[in-house]
Amino acid sequence: MKRRQFLTSAAIGGAATALATPALAQSATEMNIVSTWPRDFPGLGTSAQRLAARIEALTEGRIAVNYFAAGERVGAFDSFDEVASGNSQAYIGADYYWKGKHAGWSPFTAIPMGLTYTEIDAWMKFGGGQELYEKLGDEFGVIGFPAGNTGVQMGGWFNKEIESADDLRGLKMRIPGLGGDVIAKLGGSPVSVPGGQIYENLVSGAIDATEWVGPWNDFFLKLYEAAQYYYWPGFHEPGSQLCLGMNKSWWSGLSSIDQEIIKVACAEENAVSMAEANANNGVYLNRLINEYGVELREFNDDVYEAFGSASAEVIEEARDHSPLAAEIFDSHLNARASVGAWSNLSDAPYVTKRNRILDI
């Protein structure tokens, strides 16, 4: 390119930038997102950051997103109040963290013996789940959409073998949500600890056991350094749904196109995060076993039956919180019965038989 032509092009480009940038700055809507996850943490953290970036990119900067990991603006468990108050515009996290505010929040993440990823996805989209989610959100001035899932979680990390329900008595276990209430029913002591603090608490002995997510996420917390036994399957979170929750007043001020873009961005991340977890969990499970000597243990039927009985009691108590809680839990459990009946004849037996025949 000739020098004169280059300078002319540069001048035009510079002028366009000079004109466009102030206009963008004046029209951009700020969206501060606070998260319950550590920054750059593989899976949960990177998924949240990816969603934040996607919203800004798809709106072409009309929404200027500032992302804050847990502890950078507010603590992980302060995210809900931060958004409900309007101090920030959105949070990314697991809604069962807010069960102390209303029992109805738990089913929108996971309940013990509840819905798997495919089942909760069906409930939210076609079984009335999203409508109930917004009905509950109205009581707090928030609105949200599913924006991630971790699938069936592992049962947790223990420093002793769990051979009967009696082995849970006196156990201090990091386990949130209604799963923690189940452990309490069985004589344990549930402890709420943000993800970024689990390792230090397990190493120090402040807790005796912990659940987190699955092999991929657990690997990067180095939980294999702090506990010997890795139990499966988790009863407490069979398909943990994560959500983007937004201040309702802020949301109402957006254009219909930007609202739709946010919905689509959430739906994309909901699917991508589950696919990513499935792609990585098997890889990191093999590493935990083969490279770090982790011992897998399966909860036996007696222990799992104890989980089931205690889960039923805990769910009934949460259901009795209020008419809206009862409506939400009944809808969730109806989906478990109807969608679960199909799962029982489709995915579950197929995978079991396939893996047995092929020795997978």
C-alpha positions as CSV (number, residue, x, y, z in Angstrom):
1,M,0.0,0.0,0.0
2,K,1.3,3.5,-0.9
3,R,2.1,5.8,2.0
4,R,-0.6,8.3,1.0
5,Q,-3.2,5.6,0.6
6,F,-2.2,4.2,4.0
7,L,-2.4,7.5,5.8
8,T,-5.8,8.2,4.2
9,S,-7.2,4.8,5.3
10,A,-5.7,5.3,8.8
11,A,-7.3,8.7,9.1
12,I,-10.7,7.4,8.1
13,G,-10.4,4.4,10.5
14,G,-9.2,6.6,13.3
15,A,-12.0,9.1,12.7
16,A,-14.6,6.2,12.7
17,T,-13.1,4.9,15.9
18,A,-13.2,8.4,17.5
19,L,-16.8,8.8,16.5
20,A,-17.9,5.3,17.4
21,T,-16.3,4.9,20.8
22,P,-18.0,7.8,22.6
23,A,-21.3,6.8,21.1
24,L,-20.9,3.3,22.4
25,A,-19.8,4.5,25.8
26,Q,-22.9,6.8,26.0
27,S,-25.3,4.0,25.0
28,A,-23.8,1.0,26.7
29,T,-25.7,-0.5,29.6
30,E,-23.5,-1.6,32.5
31,M,-23.9,-5.2,33.7
32,N,-21.8,-6.1,36.8
33,I,-21.9,-9.8,37.3
34,V,-20.9,-11.3,40.6
35,S,-20.1,-15.0,40.9
36,T,-20.0,-17.7,43.5
37,W,-17.0,-19.3,41.8
38,P,-13.3,-18.7,42.0
39,R,-11.7,-16.9,39.0
40,D,-10.4,-19.1,36.2
41,F,-11.4,-22.3,38.1
42,P,-11.8,-25.0,35.4
43,G,-15.5,-25.7,34.7
44,L,-17.6,-23.6,37.1
45,G,-15.4,-20.5,37.0
46,T,-14.5,-20.6,33.3
47,S,-18.1,-21.3,32.4
48,A,-19.3,-18.2,34.3
49,Q,-16.6,-16.1,32.6
50,R,-17.5,-17.5,29.2
51,L,-21.1,-16.6,29.7
52,A,-20.2,-13.0,30.8
53,A,-18.0,-12.6,27.7
54,R,-20.7,-14.1,25.4
55,I,-23.3,-11.6,26.6
56,E,-21.1,-8.6,25.8
57,A,-20.1,-10.0,22.4
58,L,-23.6,-10.9,21.3
59,T,-25.0,-7.5,22.2
60,E,-22.0,-5.9,20.3
61,G,-21.1,-3.9,23.4
62,R,-24.6,-2.5,24.1
63,I,-24.2,-4.3,27.4
64,A,-20.8,-3.7,28.9
65,V,-20.1,-6.6,31.2
66,N,-17.9,-6.5,34.3
67,Y,-17.3,-9.9,35.8
68,F,-16.3,-10.4,39.4
69,A,-15.4,-13.8,40.7
70,A,-16.1,-14.8,44.3
71,G,-14.5,-12.4,46.8
72,E,-13.6,-9.8,44.2
73,R,-16.7,-7.6,44.8
74,V,-18.6,-9.5,47.4
75,G,-18.3,-12.9,49.0
76,A,-19.7,-16.0,47.2
77,F,-22.7,-16.3,49.5
78,D,-23.4,-12.5,49.4
79,S,-24.1,-12.6,45.6
80,F,-27.9,-12.9,45.9
81,D,-28.3,-9.9,48.2
82,E,-25.9,-7.9,46.0
83,V,-28.2,-8.3,43.0
84,A,-31.5,-8.2,44.8
85,S,-30.5,-4.8,46.2
86,G,-29.5,-3.5,42.8
87,N,-25.9,-2.9,43.8
88,S,-24.9,-5.3,41.0
89,Q,-27.0,-6.4,38.0
90,A,-26.5,-10.1,38.0
91,Y,-25.1,-13.2,39.7
92,I,-23.9,-16.6,38.4
93,G,-24.2,-19.4,40.9
94,A,-26.2,-22.2,42.4
95,D,-29.6,-21.1,43.7
96,Y,-29.8,-23.7,46.4
97,Y,-27.4,-21.4,48.3
98,W,-30.4,-19.2,48.9
99,K,-32.6,-21.8,50.6
100,G,-32.4,-19.9,53.8
101,K,-34.3,-17.1,52.2
102,H,-36.9,-19.4,50.7
103,A,-37.1,-23.2,50.6
104,G,-38.3,-23.0,47.0
105,W,-34.9,-22.0,45.7
106,S,-33.4,-25.5,46.1
107,P,-35.3,-27.4,43.3
108,F,-33.8,-25.0,40.8
109,T,-30.4,-26.3,41.5
110,A,-30.8,-29.8,42.8
111,I,-32.6,-31.7,45.5
112,P,-31.6,-35.1,47.0
113,M,-32.9,-37.9,44.8
114,G,-34.1,-35.3,42.4
115,L,-33.7,-34.7,38.6
116,T,-30.8,-35.4,36.4
117,Y,-29.6,-32.9,33.8
118,T,-31.9,-34.1,31.0
119,E,-34.8,-34.3,33.4
120,I,-34.4,-30.9,34.9
121,D,-33.9,-29.4,31.5
122,A,-37.2,-30.9,30.4
123,W,-38.9,-29.6,33.6
124,M,-37.6,-26.1,33.1
125,K,-38.5,-25.8,29.4
126,F,-41.7,-27.9,29.2
127,G,-42.8,-28.8,32.7
128,G,-43.5,-25.4,34.2
129,G,-40.2,-25.0,35.9
130,Q,-39.2,-21.7,34.3
131,E,-42.6,-20.2,35.1
132,L,-42.3,-21.2,38.8
133,Y,-38.7,-19.9,38.8
134,E,-39.9,-16.5,37.8
135,K,-42.8,-16.6,40.2
136,L,-40.4,-17.2,43.1
137,G,-38.0,-14.5,41.7
138,D,-40.7,-11.9,41.8
139,E,-40.8,-12.1,45.6
140,F,-37.2,-11.0,45.7
141,G,-37.0,-8.7,42.6
142,V,-34.9,-11.0,40.6
143,I,-35.3,-13.0,37.4
144,G,-33.1,-15.8,36.1
145,F,-32.4,-18.5,33.5
146,P,-30.5,-21.8,33.6
147,A,-26.9,-21.2,32.5
148,G,-25.0,-24.4,33.3
149,N,-25.1,-27.9,34.7
150,T,-22.6,-30.3,36.3
151,G,-24.6,-33.5,35.8
152,V,-24.7,-36.3,38.4
153,Q,-22.1,-35.5,41.1
154,M,-19.8,-37.7,43.0
155,G,-20.7,-38.6,46.5
156,G,-17.7,-36.9,48.0
157,W,-14.3,-37.3,49.6
158,F,-13.9,-39.1,52.9
159,N,-11.0,-40.0,55.1
160,K,-12.8,-43.1,56.3
161,E,-14.9,-45.8,54.6
162,I,-18.6,-45.4,54.9
163,E,-20.0,-48.8,55.3
164,S,-23.3,-48.0,57.1
165,A,-25.3,-44.9,57.9
166,D,-23.8,-45.0,61.4
167,D,-20.5,-44.0,59.9
168,L,-22.0,-40.6,59.1
169,R,-22.7,-39.8,62.7
170,G,-20.6,-36.9,64.0
171,L,-19.1,-36.4,60.5
172,K,-18.4,-32.8,59.7
173,M,-19.0,-32.6,56.0
174,R,-19.0,-29.7,53.6
175,I,-22.3,-30.2,51.7
176,P,-24.7,-27.3,50.9
177,G,-28.4,-27.4,50.0
178,L,-30.9,-30.0,51.1
179,G,-28.1,-32.6,50.8
180,G,-26.6,-31.0,53.9
181,D,-30.0,-31.3,55.7
182,V,-30.0,-35.1,54.8
183,I,-26.5,-35.5,56.4
184,A,-27.9,-33.7,59.5
185,K,-30.8,-36.1,59.6
186,L,-28.3,-39.0,59.7
187,G,-26.4,-37.5,62.6
188,G,-23.7,-35.6,60.7
189,S,-22.8,-31.9,60.8
190,P,-23.2,-30.1,57.4
191,V,-20.9,-27.2,56.9
192,S,-21.2,-24.4,54.3
193,V,-17.8,-23.5,52.8
194,P,-17.3,-21.7,49.5
195,G,-15.5,-23.7,46.9
196,G,-12.3,-21.7,47.2
197,Q,-11.9,-22.6,50.9
198,I,-12.7,-26.4,50.8
199,Y,-9.1,-27.6,50.4
200,E,-7.7,-25.7,53.4
201,N,-10.6,-26.8,55.6
202,L,-10.2,-30.4,54.7
203,V,-6.5,-30.4,55.2
204,S,-6.7,-28.6,58.5
205,G,-9.4,-31.0,59.8
206,A,-12.0,-28.3,60.2
207,I,-14.1,-30.7,58.1
208,D,-13.9,-34.5,57.8
209,A,-15.4,-34.9,54.4
210,T,-16.6,-32.9,51.4
211,E,-18.5,-33.1,48.2
212,W,-17.7,-30.7,45.4
213,V,-18.7,-31.6,41.9
214,G,-17.0,-34.4,39.9
215,P,-13.5,-35.7,38.9
216,W,-12.7,-32.7,36.6
217,N,-13.5,-30.0,39.1
218,D,-12.3,-31.9,42.1
219,F,-8.9,-32.6,40.5
220,F,-8.2,-28.9,40.3
221,L,-9.0,-28.4,44.0
222,K,-6.4,-31.1,44.7
223,L,-8.9,-32.8,47.0
224,Y,-6.9,-36.1,46.4
225,E,-4.2,-34.6,48.6
226,A,-6.6,-34.3,51.6
227,A,-8.8,-37.4,51.5
228,Q,-8.3,-41.0,50.5
229,Y,-11.7,-42.3,49.5
230,Y,-13.8,-41.0,46.7
231,Y,-17.4,-42.1,46.9
232,W,-20.1,-42.5,44.2
233,P,-22.8,-41.9,43.2
234,G,-23.9,-38.7,44.8
235,F,-27.5,-38.7,46.1
236,H,-27.5,-35.0,46.8
237,E,-27.0,-33.4,43.4
238,P,-28.1,-35.6,40.5
239,G,-28.1,-32.7,38.0
240,S,-27.0,-29.5,39.5
241,Q,-28.4,-26.6,37.5
242,L,-26.6,-23.2,37.6
243,C,-28.3,-20.0,36.8
244,L,-27.8,-16.4,35.8
245,G,-29.9,-14.3,38.2
246,M,-30.6,-10.7,37.4
247,N,-32.1,-7.7,39.1
248,K,-35.7,-7.6,37.8
249,S,-35.8,-3.8,37.5
250,W,-32.6,-3.7,35.5
251,W,-33.8,-6.6,33.3
252,S,-37.1,-4.8,32.6
253,G,-35.1,-1.8,31.3
254,L,-33.4,-3.8,28.6
255,S,-34.7,-3.9,25.0
256,S,-36.5,-7.0,23.9
257,I,-33.7,-8.0,21.6
258,D,-31.1,-7.8,24.4
259,Q,-33.3,-9.7,26.7
260,E,-33.6,-12.4,24.1
261,I,-29.8,-12.4,23.5
262,I,-29.3,-13.0,27.2
263,K,-31.7,-15.9,27.2
264,V,-30.0,-17.4,24.2
265,A,-26.5,-16.9,25.8
266,C,-27.7,-18.7,28.9
267,A,-29.2,-21.6,26.9
268,E,-25.9,-22.0,25.0
269,E,-23.9,-22.1,28.2
270,N,-26.3,-24.5,29.8
271,A,-25.6,-27.0,27.0
272,V,-21.9,-26.3,26.6
273,S,-21.0,-26.6,30.3
274,M,-22.7,-30.0,30.5
275,A,-20.9,-31.2,27.4
276,E,-17.6,-29.9,28.7
277,A,-18.1,-31.7,32.1
278,N,-19.0,-35.0,30.4
279,A,-15.9,-34.7,28.1
280,N,-13.5,-34.1,31.0
281,N,-14.9,-36.1,33.9
282,G,-13.8,-39.5,32.5
283,V,-10.3,-38.2,31.7
284,Y,-9.7,-36.8,35.1
285,L,-11.2,-39.8,36.9
286,N,-8.6,-41.9,35.2
287,R,-5.9,-39.5,36.3
288,L,-7.1,-39.5,39.9
289,I,-7.0,-43.3,40.1
290,N,-3.9,-44.0,38.0
291,E,-1.6,-41.1,38.9
292,Y,-2.7,-40.2,42.4
293,G,-3.9,-43.5,43.8
294,V,-7.4,-42.4,44.7
295,E,-9.6,-45.2,45.9
296,L,-13.1,-45.3,44.5
297,R,-15.8,-46.6,46.8
298,E,-19.5,-47.2,46.0
299,F,-22.1,-46.3,48.6
300,N,-23.7,-49.7,49.4
301,D,-27.5,-50.2,49.2
302,D,-28.0,-49.8,53.0
303,V,-26.3,-46.4,53.0
304,Y,-28.2,-45.3,49.9
305,E,-31.5,-46.4,51.4
306,A,-30.7,-44.3,54.4
307,F,-30.0,-41.4,52.1
308,G,-33.4,-42.0,50.4
309,S,-35.4,-42.1,53.6
310,A,-33.8,-39.0,55.0
311,S,-34.2,-37.2,51.7
312,A,-37.9,-37.8,51.7
313,E,-38.2,-36.3,55.2
314,V,-36.1,-33.3,54.3
315,I,-38.1,-32.6,51.1
316,E,-41.4,-32.8,52.9
317,E,-40.2,-30.3,55.5
318,A,-39.0,-27.9,52.8
319,R,-42.3,-28.4,51.0
320,D,-44.1,-27.3,54.1
321,H,-42.3,-23.9,54.1
322,S,-45.0,-22.1,52.2
323,P,-47.7,-22.7,49.5
324,L,-45.3,-21.5,46.8
325,A,-42.6,-23.9,48.1
326,A,-45.1,-26.8,48.0
327,E,-46.1,-25.8,44.4
328,I,-42.4,-25.8,43.3
329,F,-41.5,-29.1,45.0
330,D,-44.7,-30.8,43.7
331,S,-43.9,-29.7,40.2
332,H,-40.3,-30.9,40.5
333,L,-41.4,-34.3,41.9
334,N,-44.1,-34.7,39.3
335,A,-41.4,-34.3,36.7
336,R,-39.3,-36.9,38.5
337,A,-42.1,-39.3,38.2
338,S,-43.1,-38.7,34.6
339,V,-39.7,-37.9,32.9
340,G,-38.0,-40.3,35.2
341,A,-40.3,-43.1,34.1
342,W,-39.0,-42.6,30.6
343,S,-35.4,-42.3,31.8
344,N,-35.8,-45.7,33.5
345,L,-36.6,-47.3,30.1
346,S,-34.2,-45.3,28.0
347,D,-30.8,-43.9,29.1
348,A,-30.3,-45.8,32.3
349,P,-30.8,-49.4,31.1
350,Y,-29.2,-48.8,27.8
351,V,-25.9,-47.4,29.3
352,T,-25.9,-50.2,31.9
353,K,-26.3,-53.0,29.3
354,R,-24.0,-51.4,26.7
355,N,-21.2,-51.0,29.2
356,R,-21.6,-54.5,30.5
357,I,-21.6,-56.1,27.1
358,L,-18.7,-54.0,25.8
359,D,-16.9,-54.2,29.2
360,I,-16.6,-50.4,29.4
